[in-house]
Amino acid sequence: MLFRLMTLLAIVAGITWLARRILPAGSGSSGPRTGYAFSIEFSGGRQRRVQGVVPRPVYNAFEDVASLSRVTGSVSASRDGELAFSDGIPEGVRQQFKNAWWASKHA
């Protein structure tokens, strides 16, 4: 009896895993941030102010990039998924933010 229950549980888990990998995310979204608009301000690599809803993986990744680069400025995301940067953020750090954004979107 226990063996049958464990087998059934393994089959259901496998089907669920396959369905989540094959089928698109709910409501046709292309990633977990569809519809989120936010702005994060940094000062000396530390987060100073957050406006809007920032998904946790994005927040953690942006915080890591900011602390390593000791950046001062702001990063904003619009509802369509585009990132905007203040003038105080160097191009190399902008690319790091874009990479973190892409990685958290496709994780």
C-alpha angles and dihedrals in degrees: 000000000000091000091054092049092050091048091050091048091051092050093049091047091050093049091047092050092049092047092052091050097045104036120070120251118272121292094011096286119163095214145353095274100058107136097013118127119182146148128211122192120203130194119190091343095308126109110252106173137002125198122187130005116315117190110237097242090052093046092050093047093047091047090053093050092047095048093048093048097037088224127181117203141059138287120202133185124202126212091260091060100256120139123220125193134200119242092255094069114091120230094249091054090046088057090050090053090048091050091050090048092051093045093051090046093054099036 
